[in-house]
Amino acid sequence: MAQSSIEWTEMTWNPTTGCTKISAGCKFCYAEVMSKRLQAMGIEKYKDNFEVRIHPDALKIPYTWKNSKVVFVNSMSDLFHKDIPLDFIQQVFKVMNDNPQHVFQVLTKRAERLLEVHKELKWTHNIWMGVSVENDKVRDRINYLRDINAKVKFLSLEPLIGPLKKLNLEGIDWVIVGGESGHKARPMKPDWVLDIQAQCLKAEVAFFFKQWGGKNKKASGRLLNGKTYDEMPEIELHNNL
C-alpha cells in the first residue's frame, strides 16, 4: 500500500498488478509507465512489468491499518480483467467485507465482466464501485454499472477525451472528471467539463473535478469557474467488531 497523490482518495492498495489496453482511454496509461519505473527500480512485485499478476500476500495488508482509510483498489491494474480468476476477486472482496471501517474504491473499464460476476460477490456498504468512461464510444459501461449491487456507484470520466452529453445519471452517486496529463496529452475542452458539471447539478450527483491535465498538470491546476469541486458521496463507516 502507499499514500496517494490522487485527489479523490487517500491511499492505494494493489492486490493485483498489470493490465492490457481495451479502449482509447488506455493509450497513455499512467500505470503502465509507472510499472516500468518500478521494474527498473528492482521492485519484486513489478518484475514482470505490466503483465497481469495476482499478489495473495497483499490480501493481509488492510487488516493492519489502525485508522479508517479511503482506499483506491488496484491503481496499477483492473480487478475485473479477464485474466484475474473469480476466486481471487472474491478473496479481495472478502478483505473489503472484513474491514468495514475503510472505504474501498474500485474502478474498472471491464464493466461487462463486472456485471457477469457481481452476484458472486458480497457488496458491503464500504465498497464503492466505478467505471471509467473517457468518451461517447464507451458510455454503455454506465448501464452495466447501474445494474450491479454496489451501495455507491461512481463514474471516472478521465481522461476525458470527448464530450459526454445527456448522460443517464440515474443510480449514480458520484462523477469524477479529469483531463489527460503527460507530454502527449490529448486536450480536454472546457465546454465538455462545464456540461458534465451542469448535468450533475441537475441530477443532484456529487461532482469532483480532478484536473485540467496537459503537459504540466500542476500548472494547469484544477480550478473550474474559479473554484475547486471536491464533492463526494457521504462516507459511511462501521467499526470492525
Summary of the structure (lengths in Angstrom):
residues: 241
radius of gyration: 17.2
end to end distance: 23.3
largest distance: 49.1
contacts: 746
relative contact order: 0.14
helix: 32%
strand: 20%
